[in-house]
């Protein structure tokens, strides 16, 4: 057995031993025998008297055992080994199972299941007598927001040392003699523990907090032992009660910087504690400094120099802060006032002390830097874990001493910080991930910030570019940076590869395949972008430059085509090349450019491969239903009333109101009877929170009726608007959504749900007069935003997942500004996607507490249920989870909305989402929105690719160095030419989308040889760049 496993069980034993005597006298004989079996099995796992001596020493140090308990535990050493088997659960190698339920299913009666630290997203059901032991309280059973996290239907079950949360019930017991010991049970939607029609179930030494519904523990016809282990001679009141817990905090509660201002006239949420010979009381008082009320604290520690007493309040704030402030009305007693911020409900704390040498009101403003670590604190103040605020008075005061406190707040420094200083802080902190989460001997970078994480080759690609940035900014010196990069390149030069492609995840030490993963084409491409960038940044270093080219040139893109025009997603030794290929818009754009630019194994026909991929783009996201400027009406589907003799024909037309084209609708109403005779519809998913439907119609003055329909779920429920076609020529229709009415024949719930709208229809209704040879025209059919949102129906080519990373990753290295191919301007396309993603979050902020105008960015990240591909249009997969990488990776694209979003998240939520590597991966203020309030979730982990997008896109915004260096690579430039990319404005050499004297200066530098050749500077078209081109550009700027 591993040392840490023994230590974990030894720790459980030390805590369990304290309660043996208390439990035995209250339980029946069968339960007593079972308790002996549990302790016997755990004692056997400690293996030796030497181990037991450590248990005793630790117990004495913690003052948790007296001599009688020590003797009782020593006697357990000599009980024979229990008969059950030990099963191990963990998500790394060496364990028997990766989830707890599988171990339960395999175990026999009386077996023990040891669960390593980790998060297990499952609900477990226990129908046999078992012992479940968590490693050290960090084995998390996360109930996925439903049902019972731990459902017990057997007798004699022990659950010891877990964190159990996110279920309807934490622990649900329907049998006898079950021990629930040393657990944290929190954030469950109903009771923390529910016990029904059963007896002798000890609930001992648990931390049961912040559960909703019936409270912490619900007893239904049950006899149960409830006990909190307190350390004599200190007594705690209100630390464990069975009253109904409060409702979930609202977003306003969580983001309120006030710990307590006492204006709710309630001090009952402050708990009291005191040493044995001290006393304390608290009450509401109108002796206030701010508002109408304060809290009076009366205390007596006279004659007992070492005595103390105090009050505390639980807190779970998502506020960022630099200072703690409070008003104290002192008693000039000379006693010591200690202010404590506690992690893990008192296991670690941070304290500030002040002598009460004043009378009357005094404001204390205490910087966090003035708090000193205590308890088990390791010297790192983690705001995300602070959950208790405590005031302690100690000394030798006169009898009947009293102080008052008021307006206890958490404050953020009001020192102004520029956007660039803020971005510098974020970027530098993010870089530390790539510099620290690495095996320095081989340069491999972890996929995520957990010790057991393998290397992600995509993280390495981002990391190589991150090191180049850091060297340019002076965060690391050139020698260290180049050495680290060369080490990494040498490692990959010697690693196993398949035709130059690498496994997605590899072992941090050996570089071997992990998790039976695939050889990944896209992850190899992201690795190669970093490799090529490093070669450009350190091009004077011949070793780096040559290895960079060698690794890239080794990749056999032709092989990955597998005889097709598009690139396969993966290869495995078990199944060979995947039948799935990269098609449609997604993050693979940069992969295709690398494949086309390869000097050794390129795709055979670059343009054909590019077109094969790009021709499958989805083009219907955004608020423009159709502007018809793609010169194509084939997406519209026509229909007729088959028995009426009606007919319809649609075609493009240059009879347009806006732009070059419209759609002509030629129709014949047939017999002329009433009702829909004919029409056309377009499938289009849209979530937009639009106020109106806007389109231009060229009328035929026919007296027929035009019906416009908004359809949910492809026609399950129609919303219609009708008007007579009684005009000739163009007429703008701006129809308020409130003017649409549900069509009774399709009535479902009678409520228009814009998130379900996916079809738009225009139809012609007859008026009992046959009409033939008529035609109307339609143009610029859109769903405009409200004026404050500032958009007017922009469309964009979309990735089917809607995840923002698909619009960001290629932009991390490729400078697409002011360039376009035959399909779109990808720079503007990604900007539109980012803005739509934000607007979707704004539109849904009334449902999801996390979302808002400065809290948006749906993309793939960790979530309450694990890693999830969140996204906006067209899939709209979301649950309130926001990863800062969504906005962070958009800084270069839309700085006007992305930088305020990052600042808001940092300034509002602080340490909850910020740590040693900058922004943590994701958070969610309300993981179960069916509840009336908020149930928070957040991760403390960082993910390499998410960190990389933040860092590279911030740097591109600040200096453009990644774009500038990467675009110097001749293979990349060749690929851009082969796929048909041309400048939006020829001569726009600094890519600011306009001609300025700066462009003329760049052209002159190229002409004189001081800058590398750029054919975009050849505005004269003579195949070279000369001073004449510079002059032409300069003349153009002058008009």
N, C-alpha and C positions, 0 to 999 in steps of 0.2 A: 504494500500500500504506500502511496506517495506521502511525503512528509506533510504537505498541506492538507491532505485528506484526514490524516490522523489529528492534526491540529484542529481542523474544523469540528470533528466529532468530539475531541477533547473539550473544546469550548462549549459545545452543546451539553456535555456531561457536567461541566462545572456549574452551568446555569440550572440544569435539571436537578442536581443533587440538593440544592437549597430547598426545593419544594417537596421532597420525598415525605417527610414526616407530616406535613400539612395535608397532603393528598391522601395518605394511607388511612388516617382516622376517619375520613369522610366517605371513603369508597367501600364497596362491598368486597368480600374476599376475592372474588374472581378478578376484580380490577386491581387489587393489591398484587396478586400473582402476576398479572400482566405488566404492572409497573416494574416489578423485579426483573421480568424478562427483558424489558426495554433497557433498563440500566445495566443488566448483565451483558447484553449484547454490545452496548456502547463501551462498557468497561473492557470487554475482550478486544475491541478494536484498538484500544490504546496500547495493548500488547505487553507492557512491562511495568514493574514497580517504579522504574525510573520515570516513565511517562506519568504515572500516578503522582509521583512527587511533584512534577511540574504542575499538575492540576491543582494540588494542594497549595503550592506556593502562589500560583496565580489567584486562587480563590481567596487566600489570606490577604494578598495585596489589594484585592478589590473589596475586601471586607464583606464578602457575600456569604461566608460560611463561618460558623463557630466550631469549636472543637468537636461537639457531638456530631455535627454533619460530616466532619472530616473522617471521624471513626466509622460512620455509616458507609461512606463512600469507599474507604479502605476495605471494609468487609466485602464489598461487591467484587473486588478483584479476584476473589477466590471462588466465585460462583462459576460453575462450568459454562462452557461456550454454549450459546443459544443455537438452536437447530437450524435457523433460517439461513438463506443465502443472501449475499449482498449484491445488488445490481447497481450499476453506475450509469448516470444520465448526464450527457454534456454534448456541446456542439462542436467539439474538437476530437481529434483522434484518441483512441484508447478507451472510450466509453462504450457500454453495451448498447445504448440507445441514444438517439438525439432528441426524443421527446418523452415526457413523463408517462403519458398514457400507454405508450408501447411497453414500457417497463412494467407498469401495473398489470397489463394484460398477460405478460409473460411470467410474472411472479407467482409464487405459491403462498399459501397461508403462512404467516409468521416471518416472511422474508422482509429484508430491509432494502429500501431504495435510497441511494445516496445521490443527490442532485448537485452538480457543480454550479458555481455562479454563472448567471446568464439570464436571458429573457426567454421564457417559454410561452408562446402565444397559443394557448390552448385552454380548454376547460377539461378538468379531469374528473373521472367517476371511479369511486373506490368501492368495490363490492366484496372485498375479502380483507381479513385482518392483516394489516401491513404497517410498517414503520417507514415514514417518509422523512428524510433528514436533509435540510438544505445546508450548503457548505458553510456559510457564515451570515446568513440573513440576506444575501444578495442573489438568491435563487428566486427569480421573479416568475410567478404564475400570473399571466395577463389574460383575462377572460374575454378579450375581443368585444367588450361591451355588451355581452349577452349572457343569459342563463346563470349557472352556478359555477364559479371558478373551481371550487373543490366540493364535489357532491359525494357524501359518505352515506352508504346504506349498510355497511357492515359494522359489527361490534369490534372493539379493541383495535382501533386505528389511531396512530399517532402522526400528527403533522407538526414538525419542529424545525423552525429556522427558515421560514420563507417570507417573501413579500407577496401578498395576494391582493390583486386589484383588478378593476375594470370589468367586473361581472355584475349581474343583477344582485347576486349574493356573493360574498367572499367565500365563506364556508357554510355549507348547508348539511346539517346532520340529522339523520333519521334512524339512529340506532344508539346503543348504549356503550359506555366506557370508552369514549374516544377522547384523546388528549390533544388539545390545541394549545401549543406551548411555544413561546419565544418567537412569535410571528409579528409582522407588521401587516395589518389588514386595512386597506384604505381605498378610497375613491370607487366604492361599489355603489350601484344605483339604488339598492334597497339596504338591507342590513349587512353589517360587516360579518356577523355570524347569526345564522338562524338555526335554532334547535327545537325540534318538534317531537312531542310524545316519547321522550327518552330520558334516561337517568344516568347520573354519575359520569358526566362529561366535563372534566376539569378544563377551564379556560384560564390559563395561567401565564402571567408575564408577557402578555401580548400588548402591542401598541395598536389600538383600534381607533382610527381617527378619520374624519371627513368622509363618512359614509352617509348616504341619504336615506330616504324612506323611513323605516321604523327605528332607525338609530343604529347604535353600535352592536348590541346583542339583542335578539328577539327570542324570548322563551315562550314556546307554545306547549303548555301542559308538560313541562320538563323540570327535572331536578338537576341543578347544575352548580358546580363550584366555580365561583368567580373570584379571582385573586390577582392583585398587582403586587409584584415584589418590590418593596421599598427598602431603602438602606437605613437601618436604625443609626442614630436616634432622630432622623428627620422624618416628619410625617407630611404627606402631600394630600391636599384636599382637591376635589374636582378633577383629578387626573383620570379617573375612570368612573363614568356614570352610565346608566342605562336609559337616560332620557333621550327623547327624540333629538337627533342631530339637526343642525341647521340645514336650510336648503343650500344647494350648490351656489357658490359665489357667482355673481354676475361679472361681466367684463368690467363694468364700472367699479365693482368691489376690488377686483384683482389689480386694477391699474390706479387705484387710489393711493396716493403717497401717505395718507394719514393712517397711522397705526391706531390711534384713538384720540378723538377730541372730546369725547364724553357727552356730546350733544344729543345722543340717543337716550340719555338719562339711564343708562344701564352699565353697571360695572360688574355684572354677574359673569361676564366672560373672562374676568381676571381671576386666576386661581391663586391660592395662598399656600405658603410653606413656611416652616419655622423649625429651628432646633428645639430640642426637648424642653428647655427651660425658658424659651422665648415665646412671645405671643404677637399676633398681628391681626388687624381687621381693616377692612376697606369699605368705603361708602361713597355715595354721590354727594357732592358739595356744590354750593353756589358761590364759594370762594374761588372764583375763576379768573384767569388771565385773559383768555380768549373765549368769546361766546358766553354762555350762561352757566356752564357747569365744568367742574373738574373732578378728580378722584382724590378723596382724602385717605391717607394711609396712616393709621394709628398703630404704634408698635411699642414693645417693651423688651429691651435687652439689657436692662439695668442690672449690674452686679455680676454679669456673666460675660467676661471679656471676649471669649471665643464664640459667643452666641451670635446668631444672625437670623434674619427673616426676610421675606420678600413676597413679591407678586409676579406673575407671568401671564402672558397671553399668547395663544397660538396665532401664527400669522403665515400666510402664503401669498406674498405679494409678487407681482410681476413688474414691479417698478424698478427702474435703474436709479441708483443714488450714489452720491459721494459723501454725504454727511447724514448724521442722525441729529435731530434737534428736538428739544422738549423744554417746557417751562416747569421749573420746580420752585415751589414756595418753601424755603428752608426754615429750619427751627434753630439754626445757629448752635447745634448740639455738639459739633466736632466729630460726629459719627461719619462713617464712610458710606457714600452712595456708590454702588456698583451698577453699571448699566451693561447688560449682556445681550449679545446677539448669538443665538444658539443654533447649531446645525444638528440635525437628526434628533430633535427633541432633547437636547442637553448632553449628548455624547461628546460633542465638540462645542466650544464656545469662544467668543471673542468679547473681551471686556474692557471697559473704561471706568476708572475710579475717580471720584472727586470727594474732597472733604466738605461736609455740609457746614461751612463756616459763615453762612450768611442767613439773614432773616428776610422774609418777604420774597417776592417773585424775582427769579433770575432765569434768563434763557441760556441753556447749554447748547452749543452748536459743536458737534464732535465729528471731525473728519474720520473717515474709515481708517486712515493711516494711524490714528491714535489708539485704535483698539488693539489689544494684545491677546495673542492666542492662549487658550487654556484647555484643560481636559485632554482629549486625544487629538486636538487640532494639530495639523502638520505644517502650520505656517502659511497655508494658502487659503485666503479668504474666498469662499465660494458663495456668492449671493444666491445662487440657484438653490442652495440647500438650507438657507436660513428659514426656520419655521417657528421660532419662538423668541419673544422679546421679554426680558426679565429685568426687574429692578430689585436689588438686594441692599438691605441696610445692615451694617455691622458696627460693633463698637461697644461702648459702655454708656448708653444714654440715660438721661433722667427718666423716671417713670412717666408714662403718659405722653411720650413724644409723638409729634404729628408732623407730617409733611404733606404737601399737596402737589399733584402733577397735572399738567394740562397740555393739550395740543402736541402730542408726540408724532413726529413726522420723519419721513425719509426725503432728503432733498438732493437734487442734482445740482452740481456746480453750474453757476450761470456765466462762467467764463466763455466768451465766444470762441468757437473753433471754426476755422474756414473749411470749406468743402475739401480743399486739397490736403489740409492737415488731417482731416477725418479719413479721407481715402488712403493717405499714407499709413495711418494707424491700422486700418482694416487690411490693407495689402501686406504690410510687414508682418502682422500677426498671422495672416494666412500663409505666408511663405514659410513660417516656422514649422508648419505641418510637413512640408516637403523636405525640410532640412533635418527634422527630428525623427519623424516616423519612417526611419530608413535603416537598413542594415548597412553600416558604413563600410563594411568590408567588400560589398558587392554592388552597392548603389540601388538595391531593390527597395521600392517604396510600398508601404502597406496600402491595401484597398481602403481600410478604415482604421480608426484610431483605437483598436483593441489589440491586446497583446497576442491574441491567437489569430489575428487577421493574416491571410496570405498577401502576397504582392499582387496588385492589379497592374498589368502592363500599360493600360490607359493612364493610370495614375503616374506611372513613370514618364510617359510622354508629357503630361502636364508639368510634372516635376522638373524635367530637363529645361523646359522653357522658364519655369519659375526661378531656377538657379541663374539662368542668363539675366533675367530681370534683376534679381538680387545683386548680382555682380555689378550691373550697370548703375545701381543705386547705392552701392557701397555697403550693403548689409553684410556681405561676405567679401573677402578679398579675392583677387583674381586667381591666385594660386590655389586656394581651397576650392573655389568654384570649378576651375578647370580639372583639378584632380578628381573631384567627385564625379564630374561628367565623364571623364575618361574611364574611371573605374566602372561606371554603369555601362558604357558602350562596350568595354572589354568583356563584361559579364554576358551581355547579350550576344556578343560575337562567339562565345563558347557554349551558349545554351542550346538545348535541343530546339529545332524548329522544323516545320514542315513546309518545304518550298519557300523558306524565308518568313513564314507566318508563325506566330508564337501562341502558346496556350494563354487563354484569358487570365487565369489566376495561377500563380506559381508559388512554390514554397519560398519563404523569405530567406532561408539559409541555402537550400540546395538548388533552387530554381526549377524543381521538378513540378509536374502537373499536380494541381490540387482539385479536390471535389469532383473528380471525373469530368472536368470542364472541357470545353471545346477549344480547338484552335480557331481563333476569332479573326475574321477579316477586318471588322471595324475597329476592334481594339488594337490590332497590329497597326492599322492606319493612324490611330491617335498616338501610338508609340512613335511611329515614324515621323510624324509632324514635329515632335519634340527633338527627335534625333537630327532631322534636317535643320531645325532652328539652331540647335547647339553647334552644328557644323558652320552655320553662317555667322553666329555670334563670335565663335572662337576660330574663325577661318585662318588666323595667323598661326594657330596651333596645328601643325601638320598631322599629328596623331589623331586629334579629334576630327579634323576635316576628312581625312582619308577613311577612318572608321565609320563616320557618319554616312559617307557615300557608299561604302561597302555594304553596310547593313540595309540601306534602302535599295540598292541595286540587286541585292539577293532576293528580294520579294518577287515571287513569280505570280504576277497578276493574271497572266494568261491561263495558268493552271486553275486558278480560282474561278475563272469564267465557266469552266467545265463544258466547253463547247457552245456556250450561249453568248449573248451580248451583254448580260448583266452579271454582277459578281455574287457568288454564293456567300451565304452568311457564315458558314462554319464548316469545319472538318473534324471528325473524331476517328480514332483508330477503330472504334467499334462499328461505325456506320458509314465511314467515308465522307464524301462531300454531301452537304445538305441539299435537299431539293428546293429549299427556300432561298430566294434571291433578294438582293436589295433593289426594290422598286418603289416608286412614289417618293415624294419629298420627305427627307429626314436628315439625320446627322451624317449620312453617308456621302454627302456632296464632296467633302474633302477627300474621302477615300477614292472616289472616281477620278478626281483631279490628280491624285498621286499615281493612280494606275495608268492614267493617260500619259503622264509626264515621265514615266520610267524609261531610262535609257537602255535597259536590258530586257525586261519582260513586260512590255506595255500591252494594253489591250490591242488586238490587231487593227481594229477600225475605231479610232477615238471618237469620231463624231457619231458613229452608229451606236456605240455603247452609251454615250452621253444622252443621245436622243431616246434610246430604249429605256433608260432610267427616267429621264425627265418627262417623257410623253405620258407617264402614268401619274403625273401630279394631280392632286385634288385641288380644285380651284374655287371652291364655293364657300370658304369661310369669310366672315366679315359681315358687314351690314348692307352691302350692296347685293340685292337679289340678282339683278343683271343690268349691266349698262350696255351690253351687246357690242362692246368695242373689240371683243375677240373675233369678231366677224363670223360668229358661229351661233346658230340657234338650235343645234341638234340636241342640246340638253333638255329642251322643252318637249313635252309629250302631249300630243293632241288627242282629243276624244270627241265623239258625236253621239247624239241620241239615234241609235241605229234604226229605229222604226219610223223616223220622221222625215227621212230624205235629206237631212241636213248634211253639210260638209264643211270642212275647214282646211286651210292650207296656210302654213307659216313659212316665212323666208326672211332673210336679212334685207335691209333696205338702207339706202343712203338718204332717205327722207327722214332726217334726224333732227331732234331738238338740241341735244347736247352731244358733243363728239361727232364721230363720222357715221355711225350706224344706229339703226333702230330695228325693231322686229315688225314686219308687216303681217297682219292677221286677216287673210281673206276668208270670207265665210258665206254660207247660204243657210238660212234658217229652215229650209224645207217646207213642210206643211204650214209653218207659221204658228203652230199651237204654242201655248204658254209653256214655261219651264225652260230648263237648260237645254239648248239645242246643240251647242258645241263649245269647245274651249280648249285651253292649253294650260299645262301646269309644269312647274319646275320643282324637283326635289332639292331642298336646301335646309341644312340644319342651322339654326340660329338661336342664340340664347338672349339676344340683345334686349335690354330693357328700354325699348323704344316707346316713344309717346305717340308716334303717328306712322302711317304708311304713306310713302310719297312716290308718285310716278307721273310721267307725262303720257297723255293719250291724245292721239290725233283722231278726232271724232268724224263720223260720217253723216251726222244729222239724220239718222235712220228711224228714230223713234223706238228702236229696240232698247233693251235694258242691258247694261254692263254690270256683271257681278264680279266682285273681287273677294277671294276667299283666303283666309289664313287657316291652315289645317294642322291639327295636332295628330301625332302618331299616324301619319300617312292617311288621313281621312277619318279617323275614329271620331273626331269631333271637329265640326266646321264652325268657323266664325265668318260671317258674310257682311258685305256692304254693297248696296245696289244704288245705281243712279241711271237716269235715261240718257241715251246717246243723242242728245238734242243740240249738239253744236258741231261746227265744221272747223277743222284746223287744230292746232296744238292747244291743249289745256292742261295746266298742272293740277293734279289732285293731291291734296295734303289732308289725309283722312285721319282724324284722331282715333286712337285705338278704342276709345270709349264709344265710338260710333258703330263699331262692329257688334253684331248680335249673334248669339249662338243659333245655329240652324236646328230647330226642334227635332228633326228626324235623326240627328246625330248626337243629341244631348247625352253627355256622360255625367260630368259634375257641374256643368254650367259656369266653370271658372276658367278663363283663358290663362294657360300656363305657357309662357313664352319659351321656357326651356324645352318644351316638347314640340314646338312648332317646327315642322320639317317639310312642308309643302306649301307653295304659293300658286294660286290658280286665278286665271281670268276666264270668264265664261260669258257667252251671249245668250240671253233669254229672248225667246220669241214673244210677240205681242199679237198673236192671231192674224198677223199679216205676213205672208211669205215675202222674204227678202233674199234676193240673189245678187251675186256680183258685188257685194259690199266689201269694204276693207276698212280696218282701223290700223293705227300704228301705235307701238308702245316703246317708250324709251326711259332709261335711267330710273329703274324700279329699285327703290332703296328704303332702308329703315333708319332714318337719321337719328343721331343721338340728340339728347337735349342740348341746348346751347352751351350749358356749363361744361359738358363733357368734351366739347371741341373736336368732334369727328363728324364726318359727313358721308359715311357709307363705304369706307375703304375696304376693298377685298384683299385677300392674300392667298397665295398658294400655301397649303397646309400639310402638316404631317398628321396622319390619322390619329395619333395619340394625343395631339394637342400640347405635348410637353414642351416647355420653353427651351430645354437644352437642345432640342433638335434644330432650333433656329439660332442657337448660340455657338455650338462647338466649331463649326466651319469658320465662323467669323473670328474665333480666337486667334487664328493664324492667317487666314486669307483676307486680304483687304478688298472687299467687294464694293467699297464706296464708289459711287458714280461710274459703275460698270454694269453692263447687262449682256446677256446672251440672247438667244432667240426666244427665250421663255419669259424672263422677268428681270427686274432690277432686284437682286436678292437682298441688297442692303435695305431698301425701302420695304421689301416684303417682310423682313424680320422685324423692322420697326413697327409695321402694322400689326404683326402677330403679338408683339409685346404689349402694345397699347390695347388691343382687344382683350388680352389676358387680364390686364389690370381692370378694364371696364367690366369684365365678367365678375371679378371679385367685388367691385363696388356695387354692382347690381344685386349681388347676393349677400351683401353685408348685413342686411336686416335678418338674415337667417343664420349666418355663420359669424360668430363673434370675432374670429381671428381676422376676417377680411375687412378691407377698408381702402380708402384712396391711397394710403401709404403702407398698406400691408397686403401684398399681392405677389404673384409669381408662381403659378401652378406648374410644377415640373417634377420629374422623377426624383424621389428622395425617400428617406425613412418616414414611416407613419405609424399610427397606433397599431396597425396590423402587420407591420414589417415594411420592407422596401416596396414601394408602390409607384407605378407610372402615372402620377397625377397629371392632368392636363385640361386645357380649355377646348375650344372648337377643334374638331367636331365631336369628340367623344365625351367631353365634360365629365371626366372621372375626378371627383373631388369629395372631401369630407371635412373641410375646414383646416387642413394641414397646410402650412406655409413654410417652405424652405427659403432662407435668405439668399441662396444661390440663384433663385428665380430673378430677383431684382439685381443682385450683385453681378450676375452674368449678363445683364442687360445695360450696364452702365455706359458702355461705349455706344450702344444702339439708341438709347433714349435717356440720356443723363438727366433731363429735366424732370423725369418721374422716378428714375431708379435711385438717384442719390438721395432725394428726400425720403424714399422708402427705407433705404438702409439706415439713415439717420434716425428715422422714427423708430425702427425696430430696436436699434441700439439704445436710444435715449429712453424708450418706454419700457422695454423688457429686460435690458441690462444683463445681469449675470445669469438669468434664466436661460438665455440663448447665446451668451457670449462667454468665451473662455480662453484658454492659452493659445488656441489656434484661430482666434477670431470668432466668427459666427459658427455656432453649432448647427447640425444639419437641418433640423426642422422642429416646429412646435405647432401646437393646436390648442386653442383656448376652450374648445367645446367638442370633444370627441364623440359625444352623443347628443346631437341636436334635437332629438325627440324629447329631451328633458326641458324643463322650463328654465333651467339655468345652465351653468358652464361646468364641464368636467375637463380639466386641463391634462394635456400630455406634452411631453417634450423629450428629446434625446440629449444625452451628454456626449454623443459621438460625433465624429467628423468623418466625412467621406472624401477621398482624394479627388475624384473627378469633379465633385461639387465645389471643393475648395479651389481647384484649378480654374474653373470657369470664372469664379469671382476674381481671382488674382490677374488672370490674363486680360480680361475685359476691362478691369479698372486701369491696368497699365496701358492698354491700347487707347483708352480715353485720355489718360494723362500725358502720354508721350508718343504713342503709336510705334514704340520700338519693336514690338513683336511683329506687327504688320510690315514695318519697314525692312527688318532683317529677313523675315521669311520670304517676302516677295522678291528679294534679290536672288533667290535660288533659281538657276536657269531651268531646272526641270519643272518647277512650279509655273514659271512664266510661259514655258512652252505649252504646258497643259491649258493654261488660260487662253492662249491663242488658238489651240486646236479645237477647243469647245466653242469658239466663236464669241468670246468676251471682247467687247469694245468699250471705250470710254463713252459715257453718256454725253460728255462734252469733250471733243478732241482738244488737247492742249491743257486740260485740267490736270496738271501733274501732281498737285498736292491733294487731290481728291476731296476738295471742299465744295465740289459741285458748282463752281463758278470760276470764270477766268479773271485772274488778278495779276498785278505786277509780280507777285511771288512766283507764279507759274512761268513767267518770262525769265525770271532769274534762274529758276531750275533748268529751263531749256538752255540757257547760256552756259550753265555749269556742265551740262551734258555735252554741249557743243565743244567746250574747251577740254573735255576729258576728265574733269574733276568729279563728275558723278557718272554712275553707270548708265548705259544706254537704255532708253525707254522709247519704243516706237510711237507711243502716244504723243511724244514731243515733235514728231515729224508731221507738222501740220501742213507743210507745203507739198507733201506726198512725193518727194523725190528719193525716198529710201534712205535718207540720212538726216541727222540733226545738225543744223548749222546755226550761225547767228541770225540767219534770215528767219528761221522758225521762231526764235526768241522775239524778233522784231514783229512778226505777224501776230504773235500772242499779245504783245504789248499794245499794238494798235487796236486789237479786238477789245481790250479792256477799256480803251478810251472811247469805244463806240464808233 
